Structures are given as structure tokens and as C-alpha cells.
Amino acid sequence: MKRVLIILIIMCTMSAGLISCKKPEDIAVEVLYTSGKKDETLGQAMKNASRDLRRLSRSIENRDWVEIEMWTKELKEGIGYSCVELYMKEHRGVSSEFVIMGSRFFDAVRNLISLCKEHNAETIDAEFNRLLTTCDDCHEIYKEEEELPLSLRDDL
């Protein structure tokens, strides 16, 4: 009797396991890249960063703290990693000035996220302008003429 009961439990456990598992072809897998999208060009990365910057600007105007943090992190990923990596890939031997400008950008991003977590409405506009200044300073020196401008307008 014990043997039959054990066999019955094992069979129930195995059948439950088989029924609850999905077949591998039924599972959708999304491929994510940590440093930008595969085969992305610097121009495409900057266009995406421009879009994220417009969204961040709107979030700051609306004082939407959740979106401010989200879009700041997206911008950090987009500009801080994708654009910088792609620029360095296309232009071998970047200067120390480029690295310093990147450091200023990351400082501005960290400060913006910190102000967002504190819901500090008084100084968030100034910090956002500081972030924009880091972008403008870098573009003034390193941006190539044929690329699209980084803009807060929605017409791009």
C-alpha cells in the first residue's frame, strides 16, 4: 500500500511539473544590450538622447519626480554610455578634456537624481540647466557639423 501511494505521489508531481512548464518555443525572449542598441550609430544614439532630453525637460516642467528620475537615468545610459562609447569607437585617442567633460556630465546627472529623490523643486531647474551646459560645452568642441542638433524641440 505504501508503495502504491509513493508511486501515485511521484506520478502526480511529475505530471504537474510537465503541465505547468511552457515549451521553449512559447517563451518570448527580448535581447537587451547594456551599452546601446546593436548596430547603433552615433547619430542614432544622439537622436535617442535628444528625445530623452525632451522627455526629461517635460518631466521637470511638470515636477513629475518619478519621470524625472527615470528619464535622467535613461539619459545617463544613452549619453553617458552609448554616445560616449560610440564616439570613442569612431574617434580613436580621445583627449583628457573629453574625459573631464564626461565627468561633469555624470556629476550633473548624479545631482539631478539626488534632487529628484529629495523632491527639491527650488534647485532642480538650475541643476537641469547645468546638465544642459555640459551637453552644450561638449558639442561645441566635439560635435561634427553634419549631425542633427541636440534640441529640446519636439519637431525632430
N, C-alpha and C positions, 0 to 999 in steps of 0.2 A: 504494500500500500504506500509506504514511504517513497519507494522508487517511482511509482506512477505519479505521485504528487510532485516530486522533484522534476521529472521529465515534463510534466504539464507546465510548471513554472518556467522552466527553461524555454519551452516552445512559445509560451505567451510573451516572454521577454524578447526573444528573437523576432517574433512576428511584429511586435510593437516597434522595435527598433527599425525594422525594414520598412514599415508603413510610414513612420514619421520622417525618414530621411528622404531628401529630394535627390533626384538624379543629377549628376554634374552638369548635364546639358540644360537643365531647367534653371540653373543659378546664373543670374546676370552678374558679370564682373566688370567693374569700371576701373580703368587704368588711370592712376593719378601720378603725376610727376612732381617731385618736390621742388625742382628748380625750373619752373616754367613748363610750358607745353612742348611736346616733342616737335621738332622741326619748326619752332617758332623763330621768327627773325626779330632783330632789334626793333624794327619799325612796328611790327605787330605787338611786341611787348610794350612799347611806349604808347601805342594806341589804347591797349588794355589798361595801362596805368593812368592814362588821361581820363578814361571812362570811370575808373575807380576814384580818381581825384574829384571828378564832378559829383559823384555819389557821396563822397566824404564831405564835400562842401555843402551839399543839400542837407546832410545829416547834422552838420554843425549849425546851420541856419535854423533848423527845426529843434535843436537841442535834444536830439534822439540819441541818448547815451549808448544804447545797445548798438545802434547802427554806426555811431562814431567809432566805437571800439572795433567793430567788425571791418569797416572799410579802411581804418588805419592799418589793421593787420594785413588786409589784402594788399594795400599799397606798399607796406613793408615787404611783403613777399614778392610783389610784382616789380617794384623798382629796386628794392634792396637786394634782391637775389637774381631774378630773371634778367632785368635790364643790365645790371652790373656784370653778371656772368657773360651775357651775350656781347656786351661792349668789349669786355676783356678778351673774349674769344676772337672778335673781329679786329681788335687793335692790340697787337702784342706789345708788351712793355709799357704798361700804364704808369703815369707819374705818381709821385708821392702826394701831389696836390689832389689827384683824383681820389686817393685813399682817404685823405683828410676830409674832402667834401662828402664822401660816403659816411664817414664817422659823424659829421654834422647832421646828415640826414637821419641816421639812426638815433642820435640824441633827440632830435625834434620828434621823431616817432615815439620814442620812449616817454618823453614828456607829455605828448598828446594823449597817449594811453593812460598815463598816470592821472592827468587832469580829468579825463573821462571817468575813470573809476571813482574819483572824488566828487564828480558832478560839479566841477568848478567852472561855472558859466562866466565868471569875471575875466579869467585869463585864457580861456580856450581859443578865442579869436586871435589873440596875439601869438599864441603858440602855433596855430594853423598858418598864420602869415609867416612865421619863422620857417615852417616846413616848406611853404611855397618859395621862400627866398633861397632855401638850399637847392631846390629844383632849378630855379632861375639862374643861380650862380653856376651850377654845373653845366646847364645848357649853354650858357654864354660862352664857355670855353670849349666844351666837348661836343656839342650838337652839330651834326653835319647839315649843310644848307638844304638839301633836298628832302629832308624828313618833315613830317607834319608837325605843327606847333603843339606844344603841350598847353591845353587851354581848358578853362572851366566852362566853356560854352557847350550847349547840347547839340550843336549842328554838325559835329564831327561824326 
